[in-house]
Amino acid sequence: MVTKLVNELIAWAKRVEACGDAWAAKRLTPEEFAEATALDARLKREFWRWVAYFAMASVVGALIVVGLRPEIAWWRALLYTSLTLAYAGAAAASAWYGYRKWIGRPVWMTFAIFIGLMLAGVVVGFIVTSFTSGKPLTDITWEKVAKGGALALLIGIALASLLVGVSQMRRREALQRAARLEAEADRERLARHSMQAELKLLQAQVEPHFLFNTLANLRHLVQTGSPDALAMLDHLILYLRTALPEIRAGSSTLGREAQLAHAYLEILRIRMGAALEVAIDIPAELANEPFPPLMLMTLVENAVKHGVAPLGRGRVAVRALGQGGRIRVEVEDDGRGLQEPIGQGVGLANLRERLRALFGERARLDLSGRDPQGTLAVIEVPLEGAAA
């Protein structure tokens, strides 16, 4: 029976708490509600500790009151001290968590409110005392009225000062926090703009030596009547048609980046006399997914420059797959591999900085050696919102 009653009381308390939370959520800002929720969780977690603190403070306060006014009964001093501490705690909590409301009022109004409440409390106290003792209000001397009013004035000023001081302190803290957040946002915007400027510069540099060498090869193929001349010209046109619009674009798609890499590799394959094998595998469902510009090209160029070109032959494969809400793009070659420490090149460092600026910790770039030789480069970015 007792257990059932306790369970019903607990259930009732939870319903009351849920109603209170719903009421507060409608009337508080999201930040205020989050602070109130955090305070509620802390009080529940450390409930008995706070009860012990309150009891100790009440006992100490009662001892001080009895020491100053021995004629006051111990239990009365303890009651007064407890009520005063509870009221002060409520005022401090109101100022700390509801400072936005209090700083919106003039300071004089706050003092007037608290002094008025204290004086009203004195009047109510005289009335209650008269009713319980059976003595008329006319028996109350002006000395008692003066003492009660002075005490009420003192307590009202103290509480109002506490509330105003805490509110102003919280206001300054909130302004400083907002300034820090704004400064961090400005730094992030500057970093992003700097990264975008570097990207624009990178996009504008369409490898002049690559174009000149390709045109020289094309001229030679035309002069010798090679059937590869038309194929090289078609791939060069596709390369330029894909690359040039990206000079002004701030974003791209995985399909467009793969098309650019494919045209680039096909031109190199013809220039190398078919000693380069090319494999591109981009699923159709991923072709239109946003993907940062020129990242794939950087990995492909590294695969050719550091892996295949030194050997004069080789294979470069580009693959992509979607898994777990992410896009995984792989560039693999069977060349000599990276001769410098893996992942320490300037180009790869720039790629990592761009990924960090665009996606934070949600993206990554990894390089690893292949057996018996070669390199595997992997970029992973979120499947949604991958635009640069």
C-alpha positions as a Markdown table, in Angstrom:
| # | Residue | x | y | z |
|---|---|---|---|---|
| 1 | Met | 0.0 | 0.0 | 0.0 |
| 2 | Val | 2.8 | 2.4 | 1.0 |
| 3 | Thr | 4.8 | 1.5 | -2.1 |
| 4 | Lys | 1.8 | 2.1 | -4.4 |
| 5 | Leu | 1.2 | 5.5 | -2.7 |
| 6 | Val | 4.9 | 6.4 | -3.2 |
| 7 | Asn | 4.8 | 5.4 | -6.9 |
| 8 | Glu | 1.6 | 7.5 | -7.4 |
| 9 | Leu | 3.3 | 10.5 | -5.8 |
| 10 | Ile | 6.3 | 10.1 | -8.0 |
| 11 | Ala | 4.1 | 9.8 | -11.1 |
| 12 | Trp | 2.2 | 12.9 | -10.0 |
| 13 | Ala | 5.4 | 14.8 | -9.4 |
| 14 | Lys | 6.7 | 13.9 | -12.9 |
| 15 | Arg | 3.4 | 15.1 | -14.5 |
| 16 | Val | 3.7 | 18.4 | -12.6 |
| 17 | Glu | 7.3 | 18.7 | -13.7 |
| 18 | Ala | 6.4 | 18.0 | -17.4 |
| 19 | Cys | 3.7 | 20.6 | -17.2 |
| 20 | Gly | 6.2 | 23.1 | -15.8 |
| 21 | Asp | 8.7 | 22.3 | -18.5 |
| 22 | Ala | 6.1 | 22.8 | -21.2 |
| 23 | Trp | 5.1 | 26.1 | -19.6 |
| 24 | Ala | 8.7 | 27.3 | -19.4 |
| 25 | Ala | 9.6 | 26.2 | -22.9 |
| 26 | Lys | 6.8 | 28.5 | -24.3 |
| 27 | Arg | 7.9 | 31.5 | -22.3 |
| 28 | Leu | 11.7 | 31.3 | -22.3 |
| 29 | Thr | 14.1 | 31.7 | -25.1 |
| 30 | Pro | 15.9 | 28.6 | -26.2 |
| 31 | Glu | 19.1 | 29.7 | -24.5 |
| 32 | Glu | 17.2 | 30.5 | -21.2 |
| 33 | Phe | 15.4 | 27.1 | -21.3 |
| 34 | Ala | 18.7 | 25.3 | -21.9 |
| 35 | Glu | 20.2 | 27.0 | -18.9 |
| 36 | Ala | 17.2 | 26.2 | -16.8 |
| 37 | Thr | 17.3 | 22.6 | -17.9 |
| 38 | Ala | 21.0 | 22.4 | -17.0 |
| 39 | Leu | 20.3 | 23.9 | -13.5 |
| 40 | Asp | 17.4 | 21.4 | -13.0 |
| 41 | Ala | 19.7 | 18.5 | -13.9 |
| 42 | Arg | 22.4 | 19.7 | -11.6 |
| 43 | Leu | 20.0 | 20.2 | -8.6 |
| 44 | Lys | 18.6 | 16.7 | -9.1 |
| 45 | Arg | 22.1 | 15.2 | -9.4 |
| 46 | Glu | 23.4 | 17.0 | -6.3 |
| 47 | Phe | 20.1 | 17.4 | -4.4 |
| 48 | Trp | 21.2 | 16.2 | -0.9 |
| 49 | Arg | 24.5 | 18.2 | -1.1 |
| 50 | Trp | 22.5 | 21.4 | -1.7 |
| 51 | Val | 20.1 | 20.5 | 1.1 |
| 52 | Ala | 23.1 | 20.1 | 3.4 |
| 53 | Tyr | 24.5 | 23.4 | 2.4 |
| 54 | Phe | 21.2 | 25.1 | 3.0 |
| 55 | Ala | 20.7 | 23.5 | 6.4 |
| 56 | Met | 24.3 | 24.5 | 7.5 |
| 57 | Ala | 23.8 | 28.1 | 6.3 |
| 58 | Ser | 20.4 | 28.3 | 8.1 |
| 59 | Val | 21.9 | 27.0 | 11.4 |
| 60 | Val | 24.9 | 29.4 | 11.1 |
| 61 | Gly | 22.5 | 32.3 | 10.4 |
| 62 | Ala | 20.2 | 31.4 | 13.3 |
| 63 | Leu | 23.2 | 31.3 | 15.7 |
| 64 | Ile | 24.2 | 34.8 | 14.5 |
| 65 | Val | 20.7 | 36.1 | 15.1 |
| 66 | Val | 20.4 | 34.5 | 18.5 |
| 67 | Gly | 23.8 | 35.9 | 19.4 |
| 68 | Leu | 22.8 | 39.4 | 18.4 |
| 69 | Arg | 19.2 | 39.1 | 19.8 |
| 70 | Pro | 19.2 | 36.6 | 22.7 |
| 71 | Glu | 15.5 | 37.3 | 23.4 |
| 72 | Ile | 14.5 | 35.7 | 20.0 |
| 73 | Ala | 13.6 | 32.0 | 20.3 |
| 74 | Trp | 15.9 | 29.6 | 18.6 |
| 75 | Trp | 13.2 | 28.1 | 16.4 |
| 76 | Arg | 12.0 | 31.5 | 15.4 |
| 77 | Ala | 15.6 | 32.6 | 14.4 |
| 78 | Leu | 16.0 | 29.4 | 12.4 |
| 79 | Leu | 12.7 | 30.0 | 10.6 |
| 80 | Tyr | 13.5 | 33.6 | 9.8 |
| 81 | Thr | 17.0 | 32.7 | 8.6 |
| 82 | Ser | 15.7 | 29.9 | 6.4 |
| 83 | Leu | 13.1 | 32.1 | 4.8 |
| 84 | Thr | 15.6 | 34.8 | 4.2 |
| 85 | Leu | 18.1 | 32.5 | 2.6 |
| 86 | Ala | 15.4 | 30.9 | 0.5 |
| 87 | Tyr | 14.3 | 34.3 | -0.7 |
| 88 | Ala | 17.8 | 35.5 | -1.4 |
| 89 | Gly | 18.6 | 32.3 | -3.3 |
| 90 | Ala | 15.4 | 32.8 | -5.4 |
| 91 | Ala | 16.4 | 36.4 | -6.1 |
| 92 | Ala | 19.9 | 35.4 | -7.0 |
| 93 | Ala | 18.7 | 32.6 | -9.3 |
| 94 | Ser | 16.2 | 35.0 | -10.9 |
| 95 | Ala | 18.9 | 37.5 | -11.5 |
| 96 | Trp | 21.4 | 34.9 | -12.8 |
| 97 | Tyr | 19.0 | 33.0 | -15.2 |
| 98 | Gly | 16.5 | 35.8 | -15.9 |
| 99 | Tyr | 18.9 | 38.7 | -16.2 |
| 100 | Arg | 17.5 | 39.5 | -19.7 |
| 101 | Lys | 14.2 | 40.4 | -18.0 |
| 102 | Trp | 15.7 | 42.5 | -15.2 |
| 103 | Ile | 18.2 | 44.5 | -17.2 |
| 104 | Gly | 15.2 | 45.6 | -19.4 |
| 105 | Arg | 13.9 | 47.6 | -16.5 |
| 106 | Pro | 15.3 | 50.8 | -15.0 |
| 107 | Val | 17.4 | 50.3 | -11.9 |
| 108 | Trp | 15.2 | 52.6 | -9.8 |
| 109 | Met | 12.1 | 50.4 | -10.7 |
| 110 | Thr | 13.9 | 47.3 | -9.5 |
| 111 | Phe | 14.7 | 48.9 | -6.2 |
| 112 | Ala | 11.2 | 50.3 | -5.9 |
| 113 | Ile | 9.7 | 46.8 | -6.5 |
| 114 | Phe | 11.8 | 45.1 | -3.8 |
| 115 | Ile | 11.5 | 47.9 | -1.2 |
| 116 | Gly | 7.7 | 47.9 | -1.8 |
| 117 | Leu | 7.5 | 44.2 | -1.4 |
| 118 | Met | 9.5 | 44.4 | 1.9 |
| 119 | Leu | 7.3 | 47.2 | 3.3 |
| 120 | Ala | 4.2 | 45.3 | 2.3 |
| 121 | Gly | 5.6 | 42.3 | 4.1 |
| 122 | Val | 6.1 | 44.4 | 7.3 |
| 123 | Val | 2.5 | 45.6 | 7.1 |
| 124 | Val | 1.2 | 42.0 | 6.6 |
| 125 | Gly | 3.4 | 40.9 | 9.5 |
| 126 | Phe | 1.8 | 43.6 | 11.8 |
| 127 | Ile | -1.7 | 42.5 | 10.7 |
| 128 | Val | -1.0 | 38.8 | 11.3 |
| 129 | Thr | 0.6 | 39.6 | 14.7 |
| 130 | Ser | -2.4 | 41.7 | 15.7 |
| 131 | Phe | -4.8 | 38.9 | 14.6 |
| 132 | Thr | -2.9 | 36.1 | 16.4 |
| 133 | Ser | -2.3 | 38.1 | 19.6 |
| 134 | Gly | -5.8 | 39.6 | 19.8 |
| 135 | Lys | -4.3 | 43.2 | 20.2 |
| 136 | Pro | -5.6 | 46.0 | 18.0 |
| 137 | Leu | -3.2 | 47.6 | 15.5 |
| 138 | Thr | -3.4 | 50.8 | 17.5 |
| 139 | Asp | -1.3 | 49.2 | 20.2 |
| 140 | Ile | 1.7 | 49.0 | 17.8 |
| 141 | Thr | 4.1 | 51.8 | 18.7 |
| 142 | Trp | 5.8 | 54.1 | 16.2 |
| 143 | Glu | 9.1 | 52.7 | 17.4 |
| 144 | Lys | 8.1 | 49.2 | 16.2 |
| 145 | Val | 6.8 | 50.7 | 12.9 |
| 146 | Ala | 10.1 | 52.6 | 12.4 |
| 147 | Lys | 12.2 | 49.5 | 13.2 |
| 148 | Gly | 10.1 | 47.3 | 10.9 |
| 149 | Gly | 10.2 | 49.9 | 8.1 |
| 150 | Ala | 14.0 | 50.4 | 8.5 |
| 151 | Leu | 14.6 | 46.6 | 8.5 |
| 152 | Ala | 12.3 | 46.2 | 5.4 |
| 153 | Leu | 14.1 | 49.1 | 3.7 |
| 154 | Leu | 17.5 | 47.6 | 4.4 |
| 155 | Ile | 16.5 | 44.1 | 3.2 |
| 156 | Gly | 14.8 | 45.5 | 0.1 |
| 157 | Ile | 17.9 | 47.6 | -0.8 |
| 158 | Ala | 20.2 | 44.6 | -0.2 |
| 159 | Leu | 18.1 | 42.2 | -2.3 |
| 160 | Ala | 17.6 | 44.8 | -5.1 |
| 161 | Ser | 21.4 | 45.5 | -5.1 |
| 162 | Leu | 22.0 | 41.7 | -5.3 |
| 163 | Leu | 19.6 | 41.3 | -8.2 |
| 164 | Val | 20.9 | 44.4 | -10.1 |
| 165 | Gly | 24.5 | 43.5 | -9.5 |
| 166 | Val | 24.1 | 39.8 | -10.6 |
| 167 | Ser | 22.0 | 40.9 | -13.6 |
| 168 | Gln | 24.6 | 43.4 | -14.8 |
| 169 | Met | 27.4 | 40.9 | -14.3 |
| 170 | Arg | 25.6 | 38.3 | -16.3 |
| 171 | Arg | 24.9 | 40.9 | -19.0 |
| 172 | Arg | 28.6 | 41.8 | -19.3 |
| 173 | Glu | 29.4 | 38.1 | -19.4 |
| 174 | Ala | 26.8 | 37.5 | -22.1 |
| 175 | Leu | 28.1 | 40.5 | -24.1 |
| 176 | Gln | 31.7 | 39.2 | -23.8 |
| 177 | Arg | 30.6 | 35.7 | -24.8 |
| 178 | Ala | 28.7 | 37.1 | -27.8 |
| 179 | Ala | 31.8 | 39.2 | -28.8 |
| 180 | Arg | 34.0 | 36.1 | -28.6 |
| 181 | Leu | 31.5 | 34.1 | -30.7 |
| 182 | Glu | 31.3 | 36.9 | -33.2 |
| 183 | Ala | 35.1 | 37.1 | -33.4 |
| 184 | Glu | 35.4 | 33.3 | -33.9 |
| 185 | Ala | 32.7 | 33.5 | -36.6 |
| 186 | Asp | 34.7 | 36.4 | -38.3 |
| 187 | Arg | 37.9 | 34.4 | -38.1 |
| 188 | Glu | 36.1 | 31.4 | -39.6 |
| 189 | Arg | 34.6 | 33.5 | -42.4 |
| 190 | Leu | 38.0 | 35.0 | -43.1 |
| 191 | Ala | 39.6 | 31.6 | -43.2 |
| 192 | Arg | 36.8 | 30.4 | -45.6 |
| 193 | His | 37.2 | 33.4 | -47.8 |
| 194 | Ser | 41.0 | 32.9 | -47.9 |
| 195 | Met | 40.5 | 29.3 | -48.8 |
| 196 | Gln | 38.1 | 30.3 | -51.5 |
| 197 | Ala | 40.6 | 32.8 | -52.9 |
| 198 | Glu | 43.3 | 30.2 | -53.0 |
| 199 | Leu | 40.8 | 27.9 | -54.8 |
| 200 | Lys | 40.0 | 30.6 | -57.3 |
| 201 | Leu | 43.7 | 31.0 | -58.0 |
| 202 | Leu | 44.2 | 27.3 | -58.3 |
| 203 | Gln | 41.3 | 27.1 | -60.7 |
| 204 | Ala | 42.6 | 29.9 | -62.8 |
| 205 | Gln | 46.0 | 28.1 | -63.2 |
| 206 | Val | 45.0 | 25.5 | -65.7 |
| 207 | Glu | 48.5 | 24.0 | -65.9 |
| 208 | Pro | 49.9 | 26.1 | -68.8 |
| 209 | His | 52.8 | 23.7 | -69.4 |
| 210 | Phe | 50.3 | 20.8 | -69.6 |
| 211 | Leu | 48.3 | 22.7 | -72.2 |
| 212 | Phe | 51.4 | 23.8 | -74.2 |
| 213 | Asn | 52.8 | 20.2 | -74.1 |
| 214 | Thr | 49.4 | 18.9 | -75.2 |
| 215 | Leu | 49.1 | 21.4 | -78.1 |
| 216 | Ala | 52.7 | 20.5 | -79.2 |
| 217 | Asn | 51.8 | 16.8 | -79.1 |
| 218 | Leu | 48.6 | 17.5 | -81.0 |
| 219 | Arg | 50.5 | 19.5 | -83.7 |
| 220 | His | 53.0 | 16.6 | -84.1 |
| 221 | Leu | 50.1 | 14.1 | -84.4 |
| 222 | Val | 48.4 | 16.3 | -87.1 |
| 223 | Gln | 51.7 | 16.7 | -89.0 |
| 224 | Thr | 52.3 | 13.0 | -89.0 |
| 225 | Gly | 48.7 | 12.2 | -89.9 |
| 226 | Ser | 48.2 | 10.1 | -86.8 |
| 227 | Pro | 44.6 | 8.8 | -86.2 |
| 228 | Asp | 45.1 | 9.8 | -82.5 |
| 229 | Ala | 45.1 | 13.5 | -83.4 |
| 230 | Leu | 41.3 | 13.8 | -83.5 |
| 231 | Ala | 40.9 | 11.8 | -80.3 |
| 232 | Met | 43.4 | 14.0 | -78.5 |
| 233 | Leu | 41.6 | 17.1 | -79.8 |
| 234 | Asp | 38.2 | 15.8 | -78.6 |
| 235 | His | 39.6 | 15.1 | -75.1 |
| 236 | Leu | 41.3 | 18.5 | -75.0 |
| 237 | Ile | 38.0 | 20.2 | -75.9 |
| 238 | Leu | 36.2 | 18.2 | -73.2 |
| 239 | Tyr | 38.9 | 19.0 | -70.6 |
| 240 | Leu | 38.7 | 22.8 | -71.3 |
| 241 | Arg | 34.9 | 22.7 | -71.5 |
| 242 | Thr | 34.8 | 21.1 | -68.1 |
| 243 | Ala | 37.7 | 23.1 | -66.5 |
| 244 | Leu | 37.0 | 26.6 | -67.7 |
| 245 | Pro | 33.5 | 27.1 | -66.1 |
| 246 | Glu | 34.9 | 26.0 | -62.8 |
| 247 | Ile | 37.3 | 29.0 | -62.7 |
| 248 | Arg | 34.3 | 31.1 | -61.6 |
| 249 | Ala | 32.3 | 28.4 | -59.9 |
| 250 | Gly | 32.3 | 27.9 | -56.1 |
| 251 | Ser | 31.0 | 24.4 | -56.2 |
| 252 | Ser | 31.0 | 21.3 | -58.4 |
| 253 | Thr | 29.6 | 17.8 | -58.6 |
| 254 | Leu | 31.3 | 14.4 | -58.4 |
| 255 | Gly | 30.3 | 13.6 | -62.0 |
| 256 | Arg | 31.9 | 16.9 | -63.3 |
| 257 | Glu | 35.1 | 16.3 | -61.4 |
| 258 | Ala | 35.3 | 12.7 | -62.7 |
| 259 | Gln | 34.7 | 14.0 | -66.2 |
| 260 | Leu | 37.5 | 16.5 | -65.9 |
| 261 | Ala | 39.9 | 13.8 | -64.5 |
| 262 | His | 38.9 | 11.4 | -67.3 |
| 263 | Ala | 39.6 | 13.9 | -70.0 |
| 264 | Tyr | 43.0 | 14.7 | -68.4 |
| 265 | Leu | 44.0 | 11.1 | -68.1 |
| 266 | Glu | 42.9 | 10.3 | -71.7 |
| 267 | Ile | 45.1 | 13.1 | -73.0 |
| 268 | Leu | 48.0 | 11.8 | -71.0 |
| 269 | Arg | 47.3 | 8.3 | -72.2 |
| 270 | Ile | 47.6 | 9.4 | -75.9 |
| 271 | Arg | 50.7 | 11.4 | -75.1 |
| 272 | Met | 52.3 | 8.4 | -73.4 |
| 273 | Gly | 51.6 | 6.1 | -76.4 |
| 274 | Ala | 48.9 | 4.0 | -74.7 |
| 275 | Ala | 51.4 | 3.2 | -71.9 |
| 276 | Leu | 48.8 | 4.5 | -69.4 |
| 277 | Glu | 45.7 | 2.5 | -68.5 |
| 278 | Val | 42.7 | 4.5 | -67.2 |
| 279 | Ala | 39.7 | 3.2 | -65.3 |
| 280 | Ile | 36.9 | 5.5 | -64.0 |
| 281 | Asp | 34.0 | 4.0 | -62.0 |
| 282 | Ile | 31.5 | 6.6 | -60.7 |
| 283 | Pro | 28.0 | 5.3 | -59.9 |
| 284 | Ala | 25.2 | 7.2 | -61.7 |
| 285 | Glu | 23.4 | 7.9 | -58.4 |
| 286 | Leu | 26.5 | 9.8 | -57.1 |
| 287 | Ala | 27.3 | 11.8 | -60.3 |
| 288 | Asn | 25.1 | 14.8 | -59.2 |
| 289 | Glu | 26.2 | 14.8 | -55.6 |
| 290 | Pro | 28.1 | 18.1 | -54.6 |
| 291 | Phe | 31.8 | 17.6 | -54.4 |
| 292 | Pro | 34.6 | 20.2 | -53.8 |
| 293 | Pro | 36.2 | 21.4 | -57.0 |
| 294 | Leu | 39.7 | 20.2 | -58.1 |
| 295 | Met | 40.3 | 17.9 | -55.2 |
| 296 | Leu | 39.9 | 14.8 | -57.3 |
| 297 | Met | 42.1 | 16.4 | -60.0 |
| 298 | Thr | 44.9 | 17.1 | -57.5 |
| 299 | Leu | 44.9 | 13.4 | -56.5 |
| 300 | Val | 44.9 | 12.3 | -60.1 |
| 301 | Glu | 47.8 | 14.6 | -61.0 |
| 302 | Asn | 49.7 | 13.3 | -58.0 |
| 303 | Ala | 49.1 | 9.7 | -59.1 |
| 304 | Val | 50.5 | 10.5 | -62.6 |
| 305 | Lys | 53.3 | 12.8 | -61.5 |
| 306 | His | 54.7 | 10.8 | -58.6 |
| 307 | Gly | 53.5 | 7.3 | -59.5 |
| 308 | Val | 53.1 | 6.5 | -63.2 |
| 309 | Ala | 55.3 | 9.2 | -64.9 |
| 310 | Pro | 58.6 | 8.2 | -63.3 |
| 311 | Leu | 58.1 | 4.6 | -64.6 |
| 312 | Gly | 56.8 | 5.7 | -68.0 |
| 313 | Arg | 53.9 | 3.4 | -67.7 |
| 314 | Gly | 51.2 | 2.3 | -65.3 |
| 315 | Arg | 47.5 | 2.4 | -64.4 |
| 316 | Val | 45.3 | 5.0 | -62.7 |
| 317 | Ala | 41.9 | 4.0 | -61.3 |
| 318 | Val | 39.3 | 6.3 | -59.9 |
| 319 | Arg | 36.4 | 4.9 | -57.9 |
| 320 | Ala | 33.6 | 6.2 | -55.8 |
| 321 | Leu | 30.9 | 4.8 | -53.6 |
| 322 | Gly | 28.3 | 6.0 | -51.1 |
| 323 | Gln | 28.2 | 4.5 | -47.7 |
| 324 | Gly | 26.8 | 5.6 | -44.3 |
| 325 | Gly | 25.8 | 9.0 | -45.5 |
| 326 | Arg | 29.3 | 9.7 | -46.9 |
| 327 | Ile | 31.0 | 9.8 | -50.3 |
| 328 | Arg | 34.2 | 7.8 | -50.6 |
| 329 | Val | 36.4 | 8.6 | -53.6 |
| 330 | Glu | 39.5 | 6.5 | -54.3 |
| 331 | Val | 42.4 | 7.2 | -56.6 |
| 332 | Glu | 44.8 | 4.3 | -57.0 |
| 333 | Asp | 47.9 | 3.8 | -59.1 |
| 334 | Asp | 50.5 | 1.1 | -59.5 |
| 335 | Gly | 53.4 | 3.4 | -59.9 |
| 336 | Arg | 56.5 | 3.8 | -57.7 |
| 337 | Gly | 54.5 | 5.3 | -54.8 |
| 338 | Leu | 55.3 | 8.5 | -52.8 |
| 339 | Gln | 59.0 | 9.0 | -52.3 |
| 340 | Glu | 58.5 | 11.6 | -49.6 |
| 341 | Pro | 56.8 | 10.8 | -46.3 |
| 342 | Ile | 53.2 | 9.8 | -47.1 |
| 343 | Gly | 50.8 | 12.8 | -46.9 |
| 344 | Gln | 53.4 | 15.5 | -46.2 |
| 345 | Gly | 53.3 | 17.2 | -49.6 |
| 346 | Val | 52.3 | 20.8 | -50.0 |
| 347 | Gly | 49.4 | 19.9 | -52.3 |
| 348 | Leu | 48.0 | 17.3 | -50.0 |
| 349 | Ala | 48.4 | 19.7 | -47.0 |
| 350 | Asn | 46.3 | 22.3 | -48.9 |
| 351 | Leu | 43.7 | 19.6 | -49.6 |
| 352 | Arg | 43.5 | 18.8 | -45.9 |
| 353 | Glu | 43.1 | 22.5 | -45.0 |
| 354 | Arg | 40.3 | 22.9 | -47.6 |
| 355 | Leu | 38.5 | 19.9 | -46.3 |
| 356 | Arg | 38.8 | 21.2 | -42.7 |
| 357 | Ala | 37.5 | 24.6 | -43.7 |
| 358 | Leu | 34.6 | 23.1 | -45.6 |
| 359 | Phe | 33.5 | 20.2 | -43.4 |
| 360 | Gly | 35.4 | 20.5 | -40.1 |
| 361 | Glu | 36.1 | 17.0 | -38.7 |
| 362 | Arg | 33.4 | 15.4 | -40.9 |
| 363 | Ala | 35.8 | 14.8 | -43.9 |
| 364 | Arg | 39.2 | 13.1 | -44.2 |
| 365 | Leu | 42.0 | 12.5 | -46.6 |
| 366 | Asp | 44.1 | 9.3 | -46.3 |
| 367 | Leu | 47.1 | 8.0 | -48.3 |
| 368 | Ser | 48.6 | 4.5 | -48.1 |
| 369 | Gly | 51.0 | 2.3 | -50.0 |
| 370 | Arg | 49.9 | -0.6 | -52.2 |
| 371 | Asp | 51.4 | -4.1 | -52.4 |
| 372 | Pro | 53.7 | -4.6 | -54.2 |
| 373 | Gln | 53.9 | -1.0 | -55.3 |
| 374 | Gly | 51.7 | 2.1 | -55.9 |
| 375 | Thr | 49.6 | 4.4 | -53.8 |
| 376 | Leu | 45.9 | 4.6 | -52.7 |
| 377 | Ala | 44.5 | 8.1 | -51.9 |
| 378 | Val | 41.0 | 8.3 | -50.3 |
| 379 | Ile | 38.8 | 11.3 | -49.8 |
| 380 | Glu | 35.7 | 11.0 | -47.7 |
| 381 | Val | 33.1 | 13.8 | -47.4 |
| 382 | Pro | 29.5 | 14.0 | -46.1 |
| 383 | Leu | 27.0 | 12.9 | -48.7 |
| 384 | Glu | 24.9 | 16.0 | -48.1 |
| 385 | Gly | 26.1 | 19.6 | -48.3 |
| 386 | Ala | 29.4 | 18.9 | -49.9 |
| 387 | Ala | 29.4 | 22.1 | -51.9 |
| 388 | Ala | 32.5 | 24.2 | -51.5 |
